[in-house]
Amino acid sequence: MHEIFQKLADLYIGSIPTIVLFIAMVVAYEFLVQKPLQATLKERRARTTGAVDDAHKAIEKAEARAAEYAARLRQARTEVFKAREARLQQWNAEREAALDAARKAAGKKVGEAKSDIDAETVQARRGIEGSAGELASQVARAVLPAAAGSSR
């Protein structure tokens, strides 16, 4: 049993340099690889998170601009519709005014034509009445000489 302990002690003493070397390698790994790697990963995570945050902000800004654009577009459409309606009302008013003026002018011409016709009618009646006596005497002369000539 002593021999087993002796061999174990020799193995233990022989493994001390390996243990020291292993601990030195772990410490060197921690300082040379693990800490820079952790720092790089942390920085990368921060940049990624920052980029995602920036992307979310850009999306929000784009949505706000899109909403503003839509609002401006609705406002512009409303203004165009109102301008169109105003123009249509103006054209209708101008058309109604032109029609009213044409009606008045036509009514005036009809009135003038009617008064001209009435005046011509009165003048024609006077002419007929004035010439009725003369026509009657011409008819009588034409009929009487023929009657007087037939009785002889």
Secondary structure, 3 states (H helix, E strand, C coil): CHHHHHHHHHHHHHHHHHHHHHHHHHHHHHHHHHHHHHHHHHHHHHHHHHHHHHHHHHHHHHHHHHHHHHHHHHHHHHHHHHHHHHHHHHHHHHHHHHHHHHHHHHHHHHHHHHHHHHHHHHHHHHHHHHHHHHHHHHHHHHHHHHHHHHHC
